[in-house]
Every structure is written in C-alpha cells, then in structure tokens.
Amino acid sequence: MGERVKGKVAIVTGAASGIGEATATLLAAEGASVVVADMNAEGAERVAAAIRAAGHKAVAQKTDVSSEADIQRMIGRAVSEFGGLHILHNNAAMTAGHEHANDLDLLTMTVDYWDRSFSVNLRGAMLAAKHGIPVMIQGGGGAIVNTSSNQSLAGDLSQFAYSAAKAGVNALTRSIATTYGRSGIRCNTVSPGHIATASSKASVSPEMSDAIIANNLIPRAGRAEDLAHAVLYLASDEASFVTGQLISIDGGQMAHLPHYSYLIASGAQTTNKAK
Ligand SMILES: NC(=O)c1ccc[n+]([C@@H]2O[C@H](COP(=O)([O-])OP(=O)(O)OC[C@H]3O[C@@H](n4cnc5c(N)ncnc54)[C@H](O)[C@@H]3O)[C@@H](O)[C@H]2O)c1
C-alpha cells in the first residue's frame, strides 16, 4: 500500500482487536514489520495471519503487558524476528465490560481491582518503554505512542481506576519524551473519545453512545481506523519534530464548553443579541 514506515520494526500491544488491530494492520501496510502482541493469543495469531495474507510482515506474540517477563519476551521477539525496534504502540488496556463493571463506584472499589487496573493500564506501558527504549536507542532512535483516553482529561460518573491509570499514561508520555528526547526517542499520547470497537459497543449503552455523539462536533462515533491513522503519523518520520504531545482523536468531544449539546438541542444563543 504505502511506505510511510518502510523498514521499521513495530510492536503494537492489545493488537488482537479494535484500535490495536487497525494500527498493526495499517503500520504493516505502510511497510513496517509488526509484532502483534496481546494476551489473547488466538486473536493475535488471527491478526498476524491476516497481515501476512495481505503480503505484509507480522508475527503474533502472546503477551500479558502487566508481566515484566512477558514484556521482555515481546521486545526480544521484535529483535530476534525483525532485527530491532523502532515503533512501540502501547495500546493494551482492560477494556472488557466485566472489568469496567468493577470500576463503577469508588466507595466499593477493592484494592485488588485498583491495583490490577494500574498493573495493566499504566504499568504495561511503563514496562514496554523500560525494555524497549534501550533497544530503540541502540538502533538510532524510535517513536512510542501511548493510548490514553479522554476519561483521563475530565471527570465522569465511574471508571475511577481506569481514568487515573490513563492520566498516569499521559504523565509517563511526557517524562519519557523529556528524558530520552536527546537520545532520539519521541513519545506521544493519542487520547480516543468514543470509538465504536466491539468491546466499546459491548460496554457502552446505546443511550450513552447517543449522549456522547451529541457532544461530538463531528457527529458520529469514532472508528478504530481514526486512531490508526493518528498513530501512523506519530510513529512515522513525518512527526520527527513532534514529541511529548497528547492528541485527542474524538470528533471534537473535548474541544468545546460543557453546555454545547444543550445549545445545539435547544437552539439557545450563547450571548444576548446587541439591542
Ligand atoms: N474504544 C473506545 O471508545 C476507547 C476510548 C478511550 C480509550 N480507549 C483505549 O483504546 C485502547 C484500545 O481499545 P479498544 O476499544 O480497541 O479495545 P479492545 O478490547 O478491542 O482492545 C484491547 C485489547 O487489549 C488486550 N488486553 C487486555 N488486557 C491485556 C493485557 N494484560 N495484556 C495484553 N493485552 C491485553 C485485549 O485482549 C484486547 O485485544 C485501550 O487502551 C482503551 O483503553 C478506547
């Protein structure tokens, strides 16, 4: 298809479905050799096989991103299979509906759940950066893109652990960008709004989806490919002067004042007309 990341080696975590699958597929189509990493081994194999069937390069690597040993094996696979690492998309997170159901209320939050959420949703990105950055530096530099969430940017009525862990991802991005910029490492965050992946459709009710879309300036749910294109840009040399940034890919959900959907629905004016 294209050559925007030709010759680069990429790892995408959480790549067995949704945004990770779309990103792994696009990076491979644009010339990267991709390690499709996910704890869902069957899903990762399916995605890697589809990429290979399209004539591109990919291998599947079963990885639980909360495990340091698994992360070391994942980075090692990029090196043994493709000879290095240039692009790391930290995208895996606890997205299943039953996980979100544990995260509804602070007053009944268990310490175990809080810690598990942080171990996947934040520690996973830290571990991959910890073990990936030395390999990237050895190969002359690289680009890390972390997937956060708009829930890290404003309050909601649930998802206490998830939103706090994702806010940690935003901070981790800036620390990595600041510390390793002079060593050739760029690090940025993509922050999805409401993206209609299978897992999001399973956990977001139609009423909630409608309410979010009513607040989007582009009135639709996002698609996994919307994120993949942003990650491709940030991972490619086209973004060689971009680091430490957070970009919301959200149809403008976070770009306006909170009363936006009321004004649209009611036709009310923001200011009194001059008399
Ligand atoms: N879809 C949305 O509306 C939305 C909104 C905001 C943020 N996000 C973020 O985007 C990313 C992708 O979400 P998605 O909608 O594509 O979900 P998804 O469920 O399709 O993908 C998540 C993947 O992560 C994997 N995973 C879960 N725990 C893991 C672990 N411990 N180790 C390795 N892999 C693990 C799952 O198996 C799954 O394949 C996540 O970081 C999510 O928090 C999504």
PDBQT file of the ligand as one rigid body, heavy atoms in Angstrom, charges set to zero:
ROOT
HETATM    1  N1  LIG A 301     -12.996   2.233  22.147  1.00  0.00    +0.000 N 
HETATM    2  C1  LIG A 301     -13.058   3.355  22.840  1.00  0.00    +0.000 C 
HETATM    3  O1  LIG A 301     -14.094   4.047  22.824  1.00  0.00    +0.000 OA
HETATM    4  C2  LIG A 301     -11.876   3.826  23.652  1.00  0.00    +0.000 A 
HETATM    5  C3  LIG A 301     -11.997   5.067  24.298  1.00  0.00    +0.000 A 
HETATM    6  C4  LIG A 301     -10.917   5.527  25.048  1.00  0.00    +0.000 A 
HETATM    7  C5  LIG A 301      -9.751   4.775  25.131  1.00  0.00    +0.000 A 
HETATM    8  N2  LIG A 301      -9.666   3.569  24.501  1.00  0.00    +0.000 N 
HETATM    9  C6  LIG A 301      -8.417   2.835  24.641  1.00  0.00    +0.000 C 
HETATM   10  O2  LIG A 301      -8.025   2.326  23.378  1.00  0.00    +0.000 OA
HETATM   11  C7  LIG A 301      -7.305   1.109  23.546  1.00  0.00    +0.000 C 
HETATM   12  C8  LIG A 301      -7.908   0.025  22.687  1.00  0.00    +0.000 C 
HETATM   13  O3  LIG A 301      -9.276  -0.102  22.985  1.00  0.00    +0.000 OA
HETATM   14  P1  LIG A 301     -10.286  -0.905  22.032  1.00  0.00    +0.000 P 
HETATM   15  O4  LIG A 301     -11.575  -0.199  22.073  1.00  0.00    +0.000 OA
HETATM   16  O5  LIG A 301      -9.620  -1.164  20.723  1.00  0.00    +0.000 OA
HETATM   17  O6  LIG A 301     -10.465  -2.263  22.869  1.00  0.00    +0.000 OA
HETATM   18  P2  LIG A 301     -10.239  -3.783  22.532  1.00  0.00    +0.000 P 
HETATM   19  O7  LIG A 301     -10.883  -4.544  23.635  1.00  0.00    +0.000 OA
HETATM   20  O8  LIG A 301     -10.642  -4.094  21.138  1.00  0.00    +0.000 OA
HETATM   21  O9  LIG A 301      -8.644  -3.949  22.614  1.00  0.00    +0.000 OA
HETATM   22  C9  LIG A 301      -7.950  -4.107  23.806  1.00  0.00    +0.000 C 
HETATM   23  C10 LIG A 301      -7.012  -5.282  23.649  1.00  0.00    +0.000 C 
HETATM   24  O10 LIG A 301      -6.157  -5.334  24.784  1.00  0.00    +0.000 OA
HETATM   25  C11 LIG A 301      -5.982  -6.681  25.121  1.00  0.00    +0.000 C 
HETATM   26  N3  LIG A 301      -5.545  -6.789  26.510  1.00  0.00    +0.000 N 
HETATM   27  C12 LIG A 301      -6.294  -6.591  27.632  1.00  0.00    +0.000 A 
HETATM   28  N4  LIG A 301      -5.531  -6.805  28.722  1.00  0.00    +0.000 NA
HETATM   29  C13 LIG A 301      -4.298  -7.139  28.278  1.00  0.00    +0.000 A 
HETATM   30  C14 LIG A 301      -3.087  -7.480  28.919  1.00  0.00    +0.000 A 
HETATM   31  N5  LIG A 301      -2.984  -7.542  30.248  1.00  0.00    +0.000 N 
HETATM   32  N6  LIG A 301      -2.009  -7.751  28.148  1.00  0.00    +0.000 NA
HETATM   33  C15 LIG A 301      -2.106  -7.722  26.799  1.00  0.00    +0.000 A 
HETATM   34  N7  LIG A 301      -3.213  -7.427  26.142  1.00  0.00    +0.000 NA
HETATM   35  C16 LIG A 301      -4.303  -7.138  26.873  1.00  0.00    +0.000 A 
HETATM   36  C17 LIG A 301      -7.318  -7.340  24.842  1.00  0.00    +0.000 C 
HETATM   37  O11 LIG A 301      -7.185  -8.745  24.677  1.00  0.00    +0.000 OA
HETATM   38  C18 LIG A 301      -7.753  -6.627  23.574  1.00  0.00    +0.000 C 
HETATM   39  O12 LIG A 301      -7.351  -7.328  22.408  1.00  0.00    +0.000 OA
HETATM   40  C19 LIG A 301      -7.332   0.811  25.041  1.00  0.00    +0.000 C 
HETATM   41  O13 LIG A 301      -6.142   1.318  25.629  1.00  0.00    +0.000 OA
HETATM   42  C20 LIG A 301      -8.524   1.610  25.532  1.00  0.00    +0.000 C 
HETATM   43  O14 LIG A 301      -8.409   1.949  26.895  1.00  0.00    +0.000 OA
HETATM   44  C21 LIG A 301     -10.699   3.079  23.758  1.00  0.00    +0.000 A 
ENDROOT
TORSDOF 0
